[in-house]
Amino acid sequence: MRKWWTVAAIACLLLVSVARCVSKKEPGTSATQTELKGTITVVGSTALQPLIEEAAKRFMAKHPGVQITVQGGGSGTGLSQVSQGACDIGASDIFAEEKSGIDASALKDHKICVQAFAVVVNPDVKGVDNLTKKQIQDIFTGKITNWKEVGGPDLKIAVINRPQGSGTRATFIKRVMDGKEPTKGVAESDSSGAIHKMVSETPGAISYLGVGYLDSKVKALKIDGAAPTEKDISEGKYPFWSYGHLYTKGEPKPVVKAFIDYILSSEFQQGPVKEMHYFPITSMKVEYKP
C-alpha cells in the first residue's frame, strides 16, 4: 500500500509540472511558431516601406527569434538585389517583367496589397484641385510652366521628379503619362519622405507620392475628376495605382514564407493595410497586368 501511494504521489507531481508548462504557453501559438528563428532582409520600394516596417515590427513581436531589416532604395534596387541573392525580399511597385535586366522567371511574385499614388502640389497652389491627364503630361514635359495656365495663381511650376529605377516613376509614366518621359525638373529623389518634404517647402511644386504619405502639408489633386480612393480605383476611374509586390528568388525559405503569410493574413490585411491607406489585395475588381 505504501508503494502504491508513493507511485501516485510521483504521478501527481508530474501532472502538475506538465500543467505549469502548458499554462506558460500563449494561447493560439504552436511549437513551430514559438521556435521560429532567422533573419530577413527586405530592400526596395519606399512607397511600400512604411507598410513593410509595420509588418516587421508586429511579426518580430510575435516571433522574438526573428530579426527583420527593411531598407528603401527604390523598386529597381530591390529587384536587382533579390535577383542577385543579396536580400531575401525585393519590394517593388512594378512587375519584375517591367524592369530591364531582370530575369523575372527566376523570381516568385507575392502581391500583398494595392497602393494608390497621388499627384501632389504645394498648398500655395490655390484654385487647382483637379487636372486632366493631358494637363499633367504637359506640366511634366515642360509645355505648361505656370499655374495660371491651368486656373491657378500666377506662380511658376516647380516639377520635382523621381530618378530612373524608381517603381513609382515607372508607374507614373505608364499609367498617367501614357509613356511620355517627364522633364528632369528642379529636383529629384527616390525617397518618398524627401519628395514630401520638398513639395511641402517649395512654392509652386508638383510631384507624386503614395497616398500613405498624404497630409495637410501637401495637396492631392484629382485626375480627370477621380480621386485615389478604393472605390474610384476598383471602378476603373482612377489610373494611378499599382500592386505592392514582394519578390523572392524562387520559393522563399520557411521564415520568409511565414513573414509573407503574416502580411497576407486577414489580421494584417484588414488592420494595418487599411489603416495605413493601402488597400487589401482582395478588394480590387479591376486587374492590372504588366
C-alpha positions as CSV (number, residue, x, y, z in Angstrom):
1,M,0.0,0.0,0.0
2,R,2.9,2.4,0.9
3,K,4.5,1.7,-2.5
4,W,1.2,2.4,-4.3
5,W,0.9,5.8,-2.5
6,T,4.5,6.7,-3.5
7,V,3.8,6.0,-7.2
8,A,0.6,8.0,-7.0
9,A,2.4,11.0,-5.5
10,I,5.1,11.0,-8.2
11,A,2.4,10.8,-10.9
12,C,0.6,13.8,-9.4
13,L,3.8,15.8,-9.2
14,L,4.5,15.1,-12.9
15,L,0.9,16.2,-13.9
16,V,1.3,19.5,-12.0
17,S,4.7,20.1,-13.7
18,V,3.2,19.5,-17.2
19,A,0.2,21.7,-16.4
20,R,2.5,24.6,-15.4
21,C,4.5,24.2,-18.7
22,V,1.3,24.3,-20.7
23,S,-0.1,27.3,-18.8
24,K,3.0,29.4,-19.8
25,K,2.4,28.8,-23.5
26,E,0.5,31.7,-25.2
27,P,-3.0,30.8,-26.5
28,G,-3.1,30.1,-30.2
29,T,0.7,29.6,-30.6
30,S,2.3,26.4,-31.7
31,A,5.7,25.0,-31.1
32,T,6.6,25.9,-34.6
33,Q,5.5,29.5,-34.1
34,T,7.4,30.0,-30.8
35,E,10.5,28.4,-32.2
36,L,10.6,30.4,-35.5
37,K,14.1,31.9,-35.9
38,G,16.2,33.6,-38.6
39,T,16.9,36.8,-40.3
40,I,15.1,38.5,-43.2
41,T,16.3,41.5,-45.3
42,V,13.8,43.5,-47.4
43,V,15.1,46.0,-49.9
44,G,13.2,48.2,-52.4
45,S,10.1,50.4,-52.8
46,T,10.0,53.4,-50.5
47,A,6.2,53.6,-51.2
48,L,5.8,50.2,-49.6
49,Q,8.4,50.8,-46.9
50,P,6.1,52.1,-44.1
51,L,3.8,49.1,-44.5
52,I,6.7,46.6,-44.5
53,E,8.2,48.2,-41.5
54,E,4.9,48.0,-39.6
55,A,4.6,44.3,-40.6
56,A,8.2,43.6,-39.5
57,K,7.6,45.3,-36.1
58,R,4.5,43.2,-35.4
59,F,6.0,40.0,-36.7
60,M,9.1,40.3,-34.6
61,A,6.9,40.9,-31.5
62,K,5.2,37.6,-32.2
63,H,8.5,35.8,-33.0
64,P,11.4,37.2,-30.9
65,G,13.8,34.8,-32.6
66,V,13.3,36.6,-36.0
67,Q,15.2,39.7,-37.0
68,I,13.9,41.7,-40.0
69,T,15.8,44.6,-41.6
70,V,13.8,46.8,-44.0
71,Q,15.6,49.2,-46.4
72,G,14.5,51.5,-49.2
73,G,16.4,52.3,-52.3
74,G,13.6,52.0,-54.9
75,S,11.9,49.2,-56.7
76,G,14.7,48.8,-59.2
77,T,17.2,48.3,-56.4
78,G,15.0,45.8,-54.7
79,L,14.5,43.7,-57.8
80,S,18.2,43.8,-58.7
81,Q,19.3,42.8,-55.2
82,V,16.8,39.9,-54.8
83,S,17.8,38.7,-58.2
84,Q,21.5,38.6,-57.1
85,G,20.6,36.9,-53.8
86,A,21.8,40.0,-51.9
87,C,18.5,40.2,-50.0
88,D,15.6,37.8,-49.1
89,I,12.8,40.0,-50.4
90,G,12.7,42.7,-53.1
91,A,9.8,45.1,-52.5
92,S,8.5,46.6,-55.8
93,D,5.8,48.9,-57.1
94,I,6.2,47.3,-60.6
95,F,6.2,43.8,-62.1
96,A,9.7,42.3,-62.4
97,E,8.9,41.9,-66.1
98,E,8.8,45.7,-66.4
99,K,12.4,46.1,-65.1
100,S,15.1,45.7,-67.8
101,G,18.0,43.4,-67.0
102,I,15.9,41.3,-64.6
103,D,15.2,37.6,-65.1
104,A,11.6,37.6,-64.0
105,S,11.3,33.8,-64.5
106,A,13.7,33.3,-61.6
107,L,11.6,35.4,-59.2
108,K,8.4,34.5,-57.4
109,D,5.8,37.3,-57.1
110,H,3.8,37.7,-53.9
111,K,1.3,40.5,-54.3
112,I,0.5,41.9,-50.9
113,C,-1.7,45.0,-51.5
114,V,-2.9,47.6,-53.9
115,Q,-1.4,51.0,-53.5
116,A,-2.7,54.3,-54.8
117,F,-0.5,57.2,-55.7
118,A,-1.5,60.9,-55.9
119,V,-0.2,63.8,-57.9
120,V,0.6,66.4,-55.1
121,V,1.2,70.1,-55.1
122,N,2.4,72.7,-52.5
123,P,-0.7,74.1,-50.7
124,D,0.0,77.5,-52.0
125,V,-1.3,76.4,-55.4
126,K,-4.8,77.7,-54.8
127,G,-7.7,77.1,-57.2
128,V,-6.3,73.9,-58.6
129,D,-7.9,70.7,-57.2
130,N,-8.2,68.7,-60.4
131,L,-6.1,68.2,-63.6
132,T,-6.7,66.2,-66.7
133,K,-4.1,63.6,-67.8
134,K,-3.3,65.9,-70.7
135,Q,-2.6,68.8,-68.4
136,I,-0.4,66.6,-66.1
137,Q,1.5,65.4,-69.2
138,D,2.0,69.0,-70.4
139,I,3.3,70.1,-67.0
140,F,5.7,67.2,-66.6
141,T,7.1,67.6,-70.1
142,G,7.6,71.3,-69.7
143,K,4.8,72.6,-72.0
144,I,2.9,74.2,-69.2
145,T,5.2,76.2,-66.9
146,N,2.9,78.5,-64.9
147,W,-0.1,77.6,-62.7
148,K,-2.2,80.4,-64.2
149,E,-2.3,78.3,-67.4
150,V,-4.5,75.7,-65.6
151,G,-6.6,78.1,-63.5
152,G,-4.2,78.6,-60.6
153,P,-2.2,81.6,-59.4
154,D,0.5,83.4,-61.4
155,L,3.2,81.1,-60.0
156,K,6.0,79.2,-61.7
157,I,5.6,75.5,-61.7
158,A,8.4,73.6,-59.9
159,V,8.5,70.0,-61.1
160,I,10.0,67.5,-58.6
161,N,10.6,64.1,-60.1
162,R,11.9,60.7,-59.3
163,P,15.0,59.1,-60.9
164,Q,15.3,56.2,-63.3
165,G,14.9,52.9,-61.4
166,S,12.0,54.2,-59.3
167,G,9.0,52.0,-59.4
168,T,6.7,54.9,-58.6
169,R,8.2,56.8,-61.6
170,A,7.7,53.8,-63.9
171,T,4.0,53.5,-62.7
172,F,3.6,57.3,-63.3
173,I,5.0,57.2,-66.8
174,K,2.9,54.2,-67.8
175,R,-0.4,55.0,-66.1
176,V,-0.5,58.8,-66.2
177,M,2.0,60.0,-68.8
178,D,1.0,57.4,-71.4
179,G,4.7,56.6,-72.0
180,K,5.9,60.2,-72.2
181,E,9.2,60.8,-70.4
182,P,8.9,63.7,-67.8
183,T,11.3,66.6,-67.7
184,K,14.1,66.5,-65.1
185,G,12.6,69.3,-63.2
186,V,14.1,71.4,-60.3
187,A,15.0,68.3,-58.2
188,E,14.5,64.6,-57.9
189,S,14.6,61.9,-55.2
190,D,13.7,58.3,-54.9
191,S,12.8,58.8,-51.2
192,S,9.0,59.3,-50.7
193,G,9.8,61.2,-47.4
194,A,12.2,63.5,-49.3
195,I,9.7,64.1,-52.1
196,H,7.0,65.0,-49.5
197,K,9.4,67.5,-47.7
198,M,10.4,69.2,-51.0
199,V,6.9,69.6,-52.2
200,S,5.7,71.0,-48.9
201,E,8.6,73.5,-48.8
202,T,8.9,74.6,-52.4
203,P,6.5,77.2,-53.8
204,G,4.6,76.0,-56.8
205,A,5.9,72.5,-56.5
206,I,4.3,69.4,-58.0
207,S,5.3,65.7,-57.8
208,Y,3.7,62.4,-56.9
209,L,3.5,60.2,-53.8
210,G,1.9,57.1,-52.3
211,V,-1.3,58.1,-50.6
212,G,0.1,56.8,-47.3
213,Y,2.3,60.0,-47.3
214,L,-0.6,62.4,-47.7
215,D,-1.2,65.0,-45.0
216,S,-2.0,68.7,-44.6
217,K,1.4,69.8,-45.8
218,V,0.8,68.7,-49.4
219,K,-2.4,68.9,-51.5
220,A,-3.5,65.8,-53.5
221,L,-5.1,66.5,-56.9
222,K,-7.9,64.6,-58.6
223,I,-7.1,63.2,-62.1
224,D,-9.9,63.7,-64.6
225,G,-12.3,64.2,-61.7
226,A,-11.4,60.9,-60.0
227,A,-9.7,60.5,-56.6
228,P,-7.1,58.0,-55.3
229,T,-9.8,56.0,-53.4
230,E,-10.6,52.3,-53.3
231,K,-14.0,53.0,-55.0
232,D,-12.6,55.0,-57.9
233,I,-9.8,52.6,-58.5
234,S,-11.9,49.5,-58.4
235,E,-14.4,51.1,-60.8
236,G,-11.6,51.8,-63.2
237,K,-11.9,55.6,-62.9
238,Y,-8.6,56.5,-61.3
239,P,-5.5,55.4,-63.2
240,F,-2.6,56.0,-60.8
241,W,-2.2,52.8,-58.8
242,S,-0.2,49.6,-58.8
243,Y,0.1,46.3,-56.9
244,G,2.6,46.1,-54.0
245,H,4.9,43.2,-54.7
246,L,7.3,41.2,-52.6
247,Y,9.6,39.2,-54.8
248,T,11.7,36.2,-53.7
249,K,14.3,34.3,-55.6
250,G,12.3,31.1,-56.1
251,E,10.4,29.6,-53.2
252,P,11.1,31.5,-50.0
253,K,12.8,29.9,-47.1
254,P,10.4,29.0,-44.2
255,V,11.0,32.1,-42.1
256,V,10.5,34.4,-45.1
257,K,7.3,32.5,-46.1
258,A,6.0,32.8,-42.6
259,F,6.5,36.6,-42.8
260,I,4.8,36.9,-46.2
261,D,1.9,34.7,-45.0
262,Y,1.5,37.1,-42.0
263,I,1.3,40.1,-44.3
264,L,-1.4,38.3,-46.3
265,S,-3.3,37.2,-43.2
266,S,-6.8,38.7,-42.6
267,E,-5.4,40.2,-39.3
268,F,-2.9,42.3,-41.2
269,Q,-4.9,43.0,-44.4
270,Q,-7.9,44.2,-42.6
271,G,-5.8,46.0,-40.0
272,P,-2.6,47.9,-40.9
273,V,-3.1,47.6,-44.6
274,K,-6.3,49.6,-44.4
275,E,-5.2,51.8,-41.5
276,M,-2.1,53.0,-43.5
277,H,-4.1,53.9,-46.6
278,Y,-3.2,50.9,-48.7
279,F,-5.9,48.5,-50.0
280,P,-6.3,44.8,-49.3
281,I,-5.1,42.7,-52.3
282,T,-8.5,41.0,-52.5
283,S,-10.5,44.2,-52.8
284,M,-9.8,45.3,-56.3
285,K,-12.3,44.5,-59.0
286,V,-10.0,45.5,-61.9
287,E,-6.8,43.8,-62.8
288,Y,-3.5,45.4,-63.8
289,K,-1.1,43.5,-65.9
290,P,2.5,44.2,-66.9
